[in-house]
Amino acid sequence: MTSSHAQGRGRGAAGSAGRSAERETLTAAGRAGFVARGVVYVLIGALAMQIALGSGGQSADREGALHQVAAQPFGKVMLWALVVGFGCMALWRGSRAVLGKGPEQKVASRLLDGGRAIFYASVCWGTAVFAAGGGQGSSGNAKSQDWTATVLKLSYGQVLVGAVGCLLIGIGAVLAIRAAMRKFLRRLDLGAMSHRTRQVVTGLGVGGGVARGLVFAAAGIFVLLAAVRFDANEAKGVDATLRSFAHTPAGPWLLVAVAIGLILFGVFSFASARWRRL
């Protein structure tokens, strides 16, 4: 009996150690993913700022951000680090979709995490292709228009494109509203922050989240217009969507505000890598 109990305790300890190691690995993966996301958002925001000030020649989207990274010393190494980071994010999101437990991991949350895992897996792949091939390929705007044109040719294609546009508008609205309501604070370890740090991180999350939601919603509006007008050229990628803010009655100042917001969201992603409960 004593021997069997000892063996049982040994197996239990080994199982507990294994689960702890797995949890630590996934936590590290999630933090690496948030850092990679932060780098890209900061660069996109900086590129958008240059466009608003009339000095930008690079696309203000993920491709433009990757070009910026590639132009730096050790750019290739940094690109592959981003590949690893996005792969880690896909792994962490996927693990939450499959293995997540607790009241927060309802069916809707699992599906959302699954969708995010697929998205980051595609971002990881695209970044890897860019790093391996020197960044050749279509721009984000061209890809958006090509996709829209392909779908519009299908039966009920106009309805599908319209549905995607409405979905993007809805996602953008939800992102902006949740940011404004500070919902993100529930996922952060606030007890590990000083009062001042908590104020700064809250400001980053609100400003960055609202700007991010605005970009999603604006992109959705253009996709919806493409469906209504049956014209794929109406669809816009991130770069063209951001540039459109400069052509509003507010002029380039709206683009400046959105650019600052995207930079704030990038910095908030770094804060999430440090303080988010994973």
C-alpha positions as CSV (number, residue, x, y, z in Angstrom):
1,M,0.0,0.0,0.0
2,T,2.8,2.3,1.0
3,S,4.6,1.6,-2.3
4,S,1.5,2.2,-4.4
5,H,0.7,5.4,-2.6
6,A,4.3,6.6,-3.2
7,Q,4.0,5.7,-6.9
8,G,0.7,7.5,-7.1
9,R,2.1,10.6,-5.5
10,G,5.1,10.4,-7.8
11,R,2.9,10.3,-10.9
12,G,0.7,13.1,-9.5
13,A,3.8,15.3,-8.9
14,A,5.1,14.5,-12.4
15,G,1.7,15.3,-13.9
16,S,1.6,18.6,-12.0
17,A,5.1,19.5,-13.1
18,G,4.2,18.7,-16.7
19,R,1.1,20.9,-16.6
20,S,3.1,23.7,-14.9
21,A,5.7,23.5,-17.7
22,E,3.0,23.5,-20.4
23,R,1.3,26.5,-18.8
24,E,4.6,28.4,-18.5
25,T,5.4,27.7,-22.2
26,L,2.0,28.9,-23.4
27,T,2.3,32.0,-21.2
28,A,5.7,32.8,-22.7
29,A,4.2,32.3,-26.2
30,G,1.4,34.7,-25.4
31,R,3.8,37.4,-24.2
32,A,6.0,37.0,-27.3
33,G,2.9,37.3,-29.4
34,F,1.8,40.6,-27.8
35,V,5.3,42.0,-28.3
36,A,5.2,41.1,-32.0
37,R,1.8,42.7,-32.3
38,G,3.0,45.8,-30.6
39,V,6.0,46.2,-32.9
40,V,3.8,46.1,-36.0
41,Y,1.2,48.5,-34.6
42,V,3.8,51.1,-33.5
43,L,5.4,51.0,-37.0
44,I,2.0,51.3,-38.8
45,G,1.1,54.2,-36.6
46,A,4.5,55.9,-37.3
47,L,4.0,55.3,-41.1
48,A,0.5,56.8,-40.9
49,M,1.9,59.8,-39.1
50,Q,4.5,60.4,-41.9
51,I,1.7,60.2,-44.5
52,A,-0.4,62.8,-42.5
53,L,2.6,65.1,-42.3
54,G,3.3,64.7,-46.1
55,S,6.6,62.8,-45.7
56,G,5.5,59.2,-46.0
57,G,6.3,57.0,-49.0
58,Q,5.8,53.6,-47.4
59,S,2.4,51.9,-47.1
60,A,0.9,52.3,-43.7
61,D,0.0,48.6,-43.2
62,R,1.6,45.4,-42.2
63,E,3.6,45.2,-45.4
64,G,4.9,48.7,-44.9
65,A,5.8,47.9,-41.3
66,L,7.8,44.8,-42.4
67,H,9.6,46.9,-45.0
68,Q,10.6,49.3,-42.2
69,V,11.9,46.4,-40.1
70,A,13.8,44.9,-43.1
71,A,15.6,48.2,-43.7
72,Q,17.1,48.2,-40.2
73,P,20.4,46.7,-39.2
74,F,19.9,43.0,-38.5
75,G,16.5,43.4,-40.3
76,K,16.3,39.8,-41.4
77,V,16.9,38.6,-37.8
78,M,14.2,41.0,-36.6
79,L,11.8,39.8,-39.3
80,W,12.2,36.1,-38.3
81,A,11.8,37.2,-34.6
82,L,8.4,38.6,-35.7
83,V,7.6,35.3,-37.4
84,V,8.3,33.5,-34.2
85,G,6.2,36.1,-32.2
86,F,3.2,35.7,-34.5
87,G,3.5,32.0,-34.4
88,C,3.6,32.1,-30.6
89,M,0.4,34.2,-30.6
90,A,-1.3,31.7,-32.9
91,L,-0.2,28.9,-30.6
92,W,-1.5,30.7,-27.5
93,R,-4.8,31.7,-29.0
94,G,-5.3,28.1,-30.3
95,S,-4.5,26.7,-26.9
96,R,-7.2,28.9,-25.4
97,A,-9.7,27.8,-28.0
98,V,-9.0,24.1,-27.4
99,L,-7.8,23.8,-23.8
100,G,-9.3,26.9,-22.1
101,K,-11.3,26.3,-18.9
102,G,-13.3,28.5,-16.6
103,P,-16.3,30.8,-16.9
104,E,-14.6,33.1,-19.4
105,Q,-14.0,30.2,-21.9
106,K,-17.6,29.8,-23.2
107,V,-18.3,28.6,-26.7
108,A,-18.3,32.1,-28.1
109,S,-14.9,32.9,-26.5
110,R,-13.5,29.6,-27.8
111,L,-14.7,30.4,-31.3
112,L,-13.3,33.9,-31.1
113,D,-9.9,32.6,-29.9
114,G,-10.0,30.0,-32.7
115,G,-10.6,32.7,-35.3
116,R,-7.8,34.8,-33.8
117,A,-5.5,31.8,-33.9
118,I,-6.2,31.3,-37.6
119,F,-5.7,35.0,-38.3
120,Y,-2.3,35.1,-36.5
121,A,-1.3,31.9,-38.2
122,S,-1.9,33.6,-41.6
123,V,0.0,36.7,-40.4
124,C,2.9,34.4,-39.3
125,W,2.9,32.7,-42.7
126,G,2.8,36.0,-44.6
127,T,5.6,37.4,-42.5
128,A,7.7,34.3,-43.1
129,V,7.1,34.6,-46.8
130,F,8.2,38.2,-46.7
131,A,11.3,37.4,-44.7
132,A,12.3,34.5,-47.0
133,G,11.5,36.2,-50.3
134,G,12.6,39.8,-49.7
135,G,9.1,41.2,-49.5
136,Q,7.9,40.7,-53.0
137,G,4.1,40.5,-53.6
138,S,0.9,42.5,-53.9
139,S,0.2,45.4,-51.6
140,G,-2.5,45.1,-48.9
141,N,-4.8,47.4,-51.0
142,A,-4.4,45.2,-54.1
143,K,-5.0,42.0,-52.1
144,S,-8.2,43.5,-50.6
145,Q,-9.5,44.5,-54.1
146,D,-8.5,41.1,-55.6
147,W,-10.3,39.2,-52.9
148,T,-13.4,41.4,-53.3
149,A,-13.4,41.0,-57.1
150,T,-13.1,37.2,-56.8
151,V,-16.0,37.0,-54.3
152,L,-18.2,39.3,-56.3
153,K,-18.1,36.9,-59.2
154,L,-19.6,34.1,-57.1
155,S,-23.3,33.4,-56.8
156,Y,-24.6,35.7,-54.0
157,G,-21.1,37.2,-54.0
158,Q,-22.5,40.7,-53.5
159,V,-24.3,39.5,-50.4
160,L,-21.1,37.8,-49.1
161,V,-19.0,40.9,-49.6
162,G,-21.7,43.0,-47.9
163,A,-21.8,40.6,-45.0
164,V,-18.0,40.8,-44.6
165,G,-18.3,44.6,-44.6
166,C,-21.0,44.6,-41.9
167,L,-18.9,42.1,-39.9
168,L,-15.9,44.4,-40.0
169,I,-18.0,47.4,-39.0
170,G,-19.4,45.4,-36.1
171,I,-16.0,44.3,-35.0
172,G,-14.7,47.8,-35.1
173,A,-17.6,49.1,-33.1
174,V,-17.2,46.4,-30.5
175,L,-13.5,47.0,-30.2
176,A,-14.0,50.8,-29.8
177,I,-16.8,50.5,-27.3
178,R,-15.1,47.9,-25.2
179,A,-12.0,50.0,-25.2
180,A,-13.9,53.1,-24.2
181,M,-15.6,51.1,-21.4
182,R,-12.2,49.9,-20.2
183,K,-13.1,46.2,-20.5
184,F,-9.5,45.3,-21.1
185,L,-8.6,46.1,-17.5
186,R,-10.3,42.8,-16.4
187,R,-7.5,40.9,-18.2
188,L,-4.7,42.8,-16.6
189,D,-2.9,42.1,-13.3
190,L,-3.7,45.5,-11.9
191,G,-2.3,44.6,-8.5
192,A,1.2,44.4,-10.0
193,M,1.0,48.0,-11.2
194,S,1.6,51.2,-9.3
195,H,-1.3,53.8,-9.4
196,R,0.6,55.9,-11.9
197,T,1.3,52.9,-14.2
198,R,-2.3,51.8,-14.0
199,Q,-3.4,55.3,-15.2
200,V,-0.9,55.2,-18.1
201,V,-1.8,51.7,-19.2
202,T,-5.5,52.6,-19.0
203,G,-4.9,55.7,-21.2
204,L,-3.0,53.5,-23.7
205,G,-5.8,50.9,-23.8
206,V,-8.6,53.4,-24.3
207,G,-6.9,55.6,-26.9
208,G,-5.3,52.7,-28.8
209,G,-8.4,50.5,-28.7
210,V,-10.7,53.2,-30.0
211,A,-8.3,54.1,-32.8
212,R,-8.0,50.4,-33.7
213,G,-11.8,50.0,-33.8
214,L,-12.2,53.1,-36.0
215,V,-9.8,51.6,-38.6
216,F,-11.7,48.3,-38.6
217,A,-15.0,50.0,-39.0
218,A,-13.8,52.3,-41.7
219,A,-12.3,49.4,-43.7
220,G,-15.7,47.6,-43.3
221,I,-17.5,50.6,-44.7
222,F,-15.4,50.5,-47.8
223,V,-16.0,46.8,-48.2
224,L,-19.8,47.4,-47.8
225,L,-19.6,50.2,-50.5
226,A,-17.9,47.7,-52.8
227,A,-20.8,45.3,-52.3
228,V,-23.5,48.0,-52.8
229,R,-21.9,49.5,-55.9
230,F,-20.6,46.1,-57.2
231,D,-17.2,47.6,-57.6
232,A,-14.2,45.9,-56.1
233,N,-12.1,49.1,-56.4
234,E,-14.1,50.5,-53.6
235,A,-12.6,48.0,-51.2
236,K,-9.5,49.3,-49.4
237,G,-6.7,47.7,-47.4
238,V,-5.3,49.2,-44.2
239,D,-3.1,51.7,-46.0
240,A,-5.8,53.2,-48.2
241,T,-8.2,53.2,-45.3
242,L,-5.8,55.2,-43.2
243,R,-5.1,57.6,-46.1
244,S,-8.9,58.2,-46.5
245,F,-9.0,59.8,-43.0
246,A,-6.8,62.6,-44.5
247,H,-9.5,63.4,-47.0
248,T,-12.3,64.0,-44.5
249,P,-13.4,67.5,-43.5
250,A,-11.0,67.2,-40.5
251,G,-8.2,67.0,-43.0
252,P,-4.9,65.3,-42.1
253,W,-5.5,66.0,-38.4
254,L,-7.9,63.1,-38.2
255,L,-5.2,60.8,-39.6
256,V,-2.7,62.3,-37.1
257,A,-5.1,61.4,-34.3
258,V,-5.7,57.8,-35.6
259,A,-1.9,57.4,-36.2
260,I,-1.2,58.4,-32.6
261,G,-3.9,56.0,-31.4
262,L,-2.3,53.1,-33.3
263,I,1.0,53.9,-31.7
264,L,-0.7,53.9,-28.4
265,F,-2.2,50.5,-29.1
266,G,1.2,49.2,-30.0
267,V,2.6,50.4,-26.7
268,F,-0.5,48.9,-24.9
269,S,0.4,45.6,-26.5
270,F,3.8,45.8,-24.9
271,A,2.1,46.5,-21.6
272,S,-0.2,43.5,-22.2
273,A,2.9,41.4,-22.7
274,R,4.1,42.4,-19.2
275,W,0.8,42.6,-17.2
276,R,-1.9,40.5,-19.0
277,R,-3.1,37.5,-17.1
278,L,-2.3,34.6,-19.4
